[in-house]
Amino acid sequence: LQKWVAAARLPKSIETAYALTIHKSQGSEFRHVAVVLEAHAAQLLSKELIYTAITRAKKAVSLLAAPSALAAAMTVRTARKSGLSAKISQQLQGNGG
């Protein structure tokens, strides 16, 4: 069942955020979050991204995704490559350990 409503008819208590990325939403909370996962962007999806998206919601989450895109995202774990460990190791070695 689908129901379309013009944004101008939404109650004033609803805060809309058009195309707000999950990354930009970090640190924010919303009463209801709609998460749209595009299957064509599968290389960007990961379980950490899904977790971040879902935890932005205080009360409700609407997850709009192809089951295959969601399943694929849940198998990907983000690997951080900041280089911080290597820099700390270099500093410690350079300062006598």
N, C-alpha and C positions, 0 to 999 in steps of 0.2 A: 504494500500500500504506500503510495507516494502522495504527498500533499505539498504543493508549492505555494509560498506566500511571498508577496513583494516585501523587500526589506523595509520600506517606508511604513508598512502595516504592523511591523513587530512592536511589541510593548517597549516603552522607553527604558525599562529595567534590563533589557537584553543588551549586552555589550558585544558588538560584532567585531571581528577581526578578519578581514578578507586576505586570504593567502598569506597568513602569518606562518613563517617557517617554524618547525619544531625547534630548531637551533635558537631562533630569536625569542621563542616563548619561554626559554629556560629562566627560572626565577619568578615566573608569573603563575597565577592561578586563575582559573575561570570556572564558573558554576557548571557549565556544560561545554564540552569540547567535542568537536567533530574532526576526526582524523581521516584524511583521504590519502590512501597509499596508491600511487600510480605504478602499475606493473612494469611500465616501460622504464622506470627509474630503479629497477631492482638492485643495481650495483650500489645505490645509495642507502638502501634499507638494511637495518640491523636490529637485533633484539634490544640493544641499548636505545636506539632511536624510538622504537615502539614504546619501551618503558617510559622514556622521557615524555612522549606525547600523552600517554594515558595518565601519567601522574600530574599533569597540569590541571586535571579536572577535580573540582571539589565534590560534585554530586553525580554527574553523568557523563558518559563517553559514547559517542556514536562513531563506530569504526566502519569506514567505507573502503573496502578493499576486496580484490579478487582473492578467494581462498588460497590460490597458488602463490600470490604475491606475499600474503601474510605468512604462509608456511615457509617460503624461501627466506624471508626476513628473519624468522625465528631461528634459522640455522647459522646465521652470520653473526659473529662476535667482532666488535670493533677492536682493532689493534692500534694502540696509540704509538706514534713514532715521533715524539717530540725531540728526542736526542738528549733529554735532560740527564738521564743516567750516564751516558757517555761523557757529557760535559763535567759532571760531578766527579767521575772517575779520573778524568784528565786533570782536574784541579787538585784532587787529592794526591795524585802521582807527582804532579809538578811542585807540590808543597811539601814533599818529603813523606807523604803517605798518611 
